[in-house]
Amino acid sequence: ALKDNLNKTVATLQAQVKALETDMQAVIDKERKDNSTLSLNLDSSEQKLKSLQKLESDLRQQNSELAKELAVVKLDIEAKIKQRVQAQEVEFTKRLQEAQDKIKWMEETTTKERSSFHYNLGIAYTRSRMFEEAIRAYEQMLTVTPKEPAAYFNMGIVYDEYLDRPSEAIMAYTKYLQYAPADAADRAKVQKWIEGCQKRLNDPRGGLR
């Protein structure tokens, strides 16, 4: 009976050992499987990391190339803007000069017309024997064209020949000589008239020229 009990105990222990060995093998197999899965996951992660690193490198390169292209485009745009601005400035300057020239021409034309109006008015007054009015017309002409020799020439004649005012005539004739061209045909004649007026001032009985 003792032997039978001992055999049963040994059998039980052997069964337990076998069960433990089975469990241990299962644990080992599971560990191996987990390690294999972990290794695969690790390899996959490394591949993804390498892919990401390559993608980052490619993006950096593209970024650099894009930056260079943008710099070229920026320079091109700036050059075109500068060129366009310069062209607009040239056009504006041209138009401004044209406007100024036109204004100047209109002013000169208006001045000439006003001067001519007072000159013709002075002649008309003289022919109508309205000598004081003629003098005022020539004075108005001189407010428009202060250095017009024709106004002084005609004023001198009115003072000299019609109003018998040799002193004013001398002043008018002198102004004529001052502003008339050096080769004016009447210079010598006007100089003689001045001399005639001076004689009349010195000798009132000398009469008109």
Contacts in CASP RR format, 6 or more apart in sequence:
PFRMAT RR
TARGET T0000
AUTHOR 0000-0000-0000
METHOD contacts of the structure
MODEL  1
ALKDNLNKTVATLQAQVKALETDMQAVIDKERKDNSTLSLNLDSSEQKLK
SLQKLESDLRQQNSELAKELAVVKLDIEAKIKQRVQAQEVEFTKRLQEAQ
DKIKWMEETTTKERSSFHYNLGIAYTRSRMFEEAIRAYEQMLTVTPKEPA
AYFNMGIVYDEYLDRPSEAIMAYTKYLQYAPADAADRAKVQKWIEGCQKR
LNDPRGGLR
111 144 0 8 1.000
111 145 0 8 1.000
112 145 0 8 1.000
114 144 0 8 1.000
115 141 0 8 1.000
115 144 0 8 1.000
115 145 0 8 1.000
115 148 0 8 1.000
118 137 0 8 1.000
118 138 0 8 1.000
118 140 0 8 1.000
118 141 0 8 1.000
118 144 0 8 1.000
118 151 0 8 1.000
119 137 0 8 1.000
119 138 0 8 1.000
119 141 0 8 1.000
119 148 0 8 1.000
119 150 0 8 1.000
119 151 0 8 1.000
119 154 0 8 1.000
121 137 0 8 1.000
121 140 0 8 1.000
122 133 0 8 1.000
122 134 0 8 1.000
122 137 0 8 1.000
122 138 0 8 1.000
122 141 0 8 1.000
122 154 0 8 1.000
123 134 0 8 1.000
123 154 0 8 1.000
125 131 0 8 1.000
125 133 0 8 1.000
125 134 0 8 1.000
125 137 0 8 1.000
126 134 0 8 1.000
126 154 0 8 1.000
126 158 0 8 1.000
126 162 0 8 1.000
129 162 0 8 1.000
131 158 0 8 1.000
131 162 0 8 1.000
131 163 0 8 1.000
132 163 0 8 1.000
134 154 0 8 1.000
134 158 0 8 1.000
135 155 0 8 1.000
135 158 0 8 1.000
135 159 0 8 1.000
135 163 0 8 1.000
138 151 0 8 1.000
138 152 0 8 1.000
138 154 0 8 1.000
138 155 0 8 1.000
138 158 0 8 1.000
139 155 0 8 1.000
141 148 0 8 1.000
141 151 0 8 1.000
142 148 0 8 1.000
142 151 0 8 1.000
142 152 0 8 1.000
145 151 0 8 1.000
147 179 0 8 1.000
148 179 0 8 1.000
149 175 0 8 1.000
149 176 0 8 1.000
149 179 0 8 1.000
149 180 0 8 1.000
149 181 0 8 1.000
149 184 0 8 1.000
152 172 0 8 1.000
152 173 0 8 1.000
152 175 0 8 1.000
152 176 0 8 1.000
152 179 0 8 1.000
153 172 0 8 1.000
153 173 0 8 1.000
153 176 0 8 1.000
153 180 0 8 1.000
153 186 0 8 1.000
153 190 0 8 1.000
155 168 0 8 1.000
155 172 0 8 1.000
156 168 0 8 1.000
156 169 0 8 1.000
156 172 0 8 1.000
156 173 0 8 1.000
156 176 0 8 1.000
156 193 0 8 1.000
157 169 0 8 1.000
159 165 0 8 1.000
159 166 0 8 1.000
159 168 0 8 1.000
159 169 0 8 1.000
159 172 0 8 1.000
160 166 0 8 1.000
160 169 0 8 1.000
160 173 0 8 1.000
160 193 0 8 1.000
160 197 0 8 1.000
160 208 0 8 1.000
160 209 0 8 1.000
161 208 0 8 1.000
161 209 0 8 1.000
164 208 0 8 1.000
166 196 0 8 1.000
166 197 0 8 1.000
166 198 0 8 1.000
166 200 0 8 1.000
166 201 0 8 1.000
167 197 0 8 1.000
167 201 0 8 1.000
169 193 0 8 1.000
169 197 0 8 1.000
170 194 0 8 1.000
170 197 0 8 1.000
170 198 0 8 1.000
170 201 0 8 1.000
173 190 0 8 1.000
173 193 0 8 1.000
173 194 0 8 1.000
173 197 0 8 1.000
174 194 0 8 1.000
176 186 0 8 1.000
176 190 0 8 1.000
177 187 0 8 1.000
177 190 0 8 1.000
177 191 0 8 1.000
177 194 0 8 1.000
180 186 0 8 1.000
180 187 0 8 1.000
180 190 0 8 1.000
193 209 0 8 1.000
196 209 0 8 1.000
197 209 0 8 1.000
199 206 0 8 1.000
200 206 0 8 1.000
200 207 0 8 1.000
200 208 0 8 1.000
200 209 0 8 1.000
END
